[in-house]
């Protein structure tokens, strides 16, 4: 469903988060456990975190991605998240990190820089959606 809007600047957490959100998967066992244990880093996962670490670390990356997408939809709405994805996917030759491009697309679609989004999402996760 997103292939025509996907591009090299789309961070894995965005792509996987949207896929998890669309599928309706809301399992957050590993994320909830890390929050409860006080070991959660309050950050959206980097691309490498989907491939490194133990099973729990990798599964938590998917759960963080899913919750990031759910937060964005609740905060900004489905149409605005789709607009963000389109803006992000337009970049065909990305100069800079995926985090830079995600932040640029967030500012364009929502008027919010990446760090602000990530901080508000982390607060939302800790309070419990």
C-alpha positions in Angstrom: 0.0 0.0 0.0 2.9 2.4 0.6 5.4 1.1 -2.1 4.7 4.0 -4.5 5.5 6.5 -1.8 8.5 4.7 -0.3 12.0 6.0 -0.9 15.5 5.6 0.4 15.0 8.3 3.1 12.1 6.4 4.8 13.5 5.2 8.1 12.8 1.6 9.0 10.8 2.7 12.1 8.5 4.7 9.9 8.0 1.9 7.3 7.6 -0.8 9.9 5.5 1.3 12.2 3.0 2.1 9.4 2.9 -1.6 8.4 2.3 -2.6 12.0 -0.3 0.1 12.5 -2.2 -0.9 9.3 -2.1 -4.6 10.4 -3.7 -3.7 13.7 -0.8 -5.2 15.7 -0.8 -3.4 19.1 1.3 -5.9 21.1 3.7 -3.9 23.2 4.9 -6.6 25.7 8.6 -5.8 25.4 8.1 -2.1 25.2 5.9 -2.1 28.3 8.4 -4.3 30.1 11.3 -1.9 29.4 9.2 1.1 30.5 8.2 -0.7 33.7 11.9 -1.8 34.4 13.2 1.7 33.8 15.5 0.5 31.0 13.7 2.2 28.1 15.8 4.8 26.3 12.8 6.9 25.2 14.0 6.9 21.6 12.5 5.6 18.3 14.7 2.8 17.0 17.5 3.4 14.5 17.6 1.2 11.4 20.3 -1.1 12.8 18.2 -1.9 15.8 15.9 -4.0 13.7 18.8 -6.4 12.9 21.0 -6.4 16.0 20.5 -7.4 19.6 18.6 -10.3 21.1 15.0 -11.2 20.2 13.5 -9.0 22.8 15.6 -6.0 21.6 14.5 -6.5 18.0 10.8 -7.1 18.9 10.9 -4.0 21.1 12.1 -2.0 18.0 9.0 -3.2 16.1 6.7 -2.3 19.1 8.3 1.2 19.3 7.7 1.7 15.6 4.1 0.6 15.9 3.5 2.9 18.9 5.2 5.7 17.0 2.8 5.3 14.1 -0.2 5.0 16.4 0.8 8.1 18.3 1.2 10.1 15.1 -2.2 9.0 13.9 -3.8 9.9 17.2 -2.0 13.2 17.4 -2.2 14.4 13.8 -4.7 12.2 12.0 -4.5 9.6 9.2 -4.5 12.1 6.3 -1.6 14.0 7.9 0.4 10.9 8.5 -0.1 9.9 4.9 1.1 13.4 3.9 4.2 13.0 6.1 4.9 9.6 4.4 4.5 11.1 0.9 6.9 14.0 1.7 9.4 11.6 3.2 9.2 9.2 0.3 9.8 11.9 -2.3 13.5 12.1 -1.6 15.2 9.9 -4.2 18.9 10.6 -3.5 19.1 11.2 0.2 22.0 13.4 1.4 22.0 13.2 5.1 20.7 10.7 7.6 17.3 9.2 7.6 16.7 11.0 10.9 17.4 14.3 9.1 14.9 13.4 6.4 12.3 12.2 8.9 12.6 15.5 10.8 12.3 17.5 7.6 9.1 15.7 6.6 7.7 16.0 10.1 8.2 19.8 10.0 6.7 20.0 6.5 3.6 17.9 7.3 3.0 18.6 11.0 5.1 21.7 11.8 6.9 19.6 14.5 10.7 18.9 14.6 11.8 15.3 15.1 13.1 15.8 18.7 9.8 17.3 19.8 7.8 14.5 18.2 10.1 11.9 19.8 9.8 13.5 23.2 6.0 13.8 23.1 5.7 10.2 21.8 7.9 9.0 24.7 5.7 10.8 27.2 2.6 9.3 25.6 4.1 5.8 25.8 5.0 6.3 29.5 1.6 7.5 30.4 0.0 4.7 28.4 -2.1 5.3 25.3 
